[in-house]
Amino acid sequence: MQEIVLGDVTITRVVEYHGPVGMSPATFFPDAPEQAWRDEASWLVPDFLEPAGDMCVSAIQTWVLRSEGRTILVDTGVGNHKERRTPKWHHLNTDYLANLAEAGVRPEDVDLVINTHLHVDHVGWNTRLDGDSWVPTFPNATYLMPRPDFDFWNPANGQERGDRNVFDDSVTPVHEAGQVQLWEDGHTIDGNLRLELAPGHTPGSSVVVLESGGDRALFVGDLLHTPLQIVAPDVNSCFCEDPAEARATRRRLLGRADDTNALVLPAHFGGHGAAEVVRDGDGFAIKNWAPFARL
């Protein structure tokens, strides 16, 4: 089962890629001592760490939300046929659109696309290749993007950051098509969902907050790349733009998840994909895994 219901919202997990990410724990998470991985290996292997312990395992996936009659995508993965510096993501040719179709979603059915931030593995399927041009994959959708990230990564602002190709092929085409809505301090999606800034990983990193009936959930994007960051919340990935702010945001939102009994849904967890957390000493622990089928 890759679908659950929280309140009036149906959540479906659609996977683009699952497996080794081509990075060792020491490279991906330079803040984490090797002993931390050894101490937690009994439950991190094999869903989040290869048995040999020398390669992280991750998922690239989209959370499909059906709320108040609309179909909403949270993050759009890496995308096909794109020039990328990361070898595993260079010129991908996956069955992502077919996987969406299996979940009952055609591109024209999508009403809203949420990019929690504008990193390469969260915006890729914003567009698809049509001949020699990149065009919006979801022609009827509004694309919600955090303005701080849009401004930070936009090469038109005079600064080249990261891989310019990402902005050029996955952000600019939907912006030029008039389908982008930028937001800043917060954004109400509907009676069940809203967006809040959660900066640190990037300036505009955000969370989707679900409050429906008695159920709560936080779609936290790259606040967490591995469950080790639940146990050791001060551990950042190597991709965090503001390490101190990322740590503070992670602790704040994990504490909120405990306080409100909210399901935490990161962008990249394999295994059961999401978890409920509880405070445990100076960190947190996993109380329950979500009922999604293990990848």
Phi, psi and omega in degrees: 000125176243031181216135174226166178237128173239116184058236180261015184245129173264132183242124179238136180263124178237121188259134172265317183209146173214129178154195179299145183260000179079017179226138175283159176304322182294327179280315183291321185231073185297342179285341188269123176293152180304326183297328179299318178293321179295319182297328185255007186299331185299332179245346175282330178273135002259359188293330187233353183209133177297150183307325179288346177078012185248010180209131176284148177244136187213168176237144167250118189209162177243137170266119178264121180249134172244114188215129178051041175082003181247153176255124188233132175254132174254106181071148189231021169069206189267320181091161181264150168068021186259144177285114182226146179285332178283119186305320183293339184254357184284122178051049174299155174215075185260174179264032186304312182295325175293323177294321174299318180298322177298330177276005177084022184239116170265153181309321182286349179278344188282126180267328187214134172244127177250119170263109183298331169199179192251032172288161188306322186267019178233354185233359192300316181274011168304328184227162175225159181277126176236099188067243178255009186241148172268124182235156178303130178291327186246091194292339183255007187266150162268133179259114178270120180232140177288126182303320180303323177287318179303315180289323183294317185267350186290114181296341178294343179276004171094000179236132177264115179235134176066214184263107183302329181308324184299312180293318185293322186260345186236349180243306183305316183300322180283331176292315180292336177281357179078020185258359183266133170242118179270142179228160187236290190271341181163161182207126176273124180273309176197195183290348181251339193226143172210162178252139175227144175291143177217066191288165179136300176300312166223166182300329183249015178307142187220165174237146171264121181260124176252124172225108184214121187060228177265006185263148180224145176207152177231117174268104198258009177055235182260020169305325178230129170256335183217149177296344175302330180287347171284313179292322182234080190291351178274357179279123176258158166280167180288355184260006182282125182288323180233092187303317182295317180292324178298317179297314181297317180295318180298314180297318182298313185284328174293322175296321177296321179297320177293314183299324187253004183055044183270138171289133180258120182242095175285170181283334196235012179287129166279216179053230179276358167084334186201164185204156165266142184237161179216146177298143181210096184064231180275356180233215181222167177223161178275121179275312178212142168279153176293158182278019172289148176296144177294139173285000000 
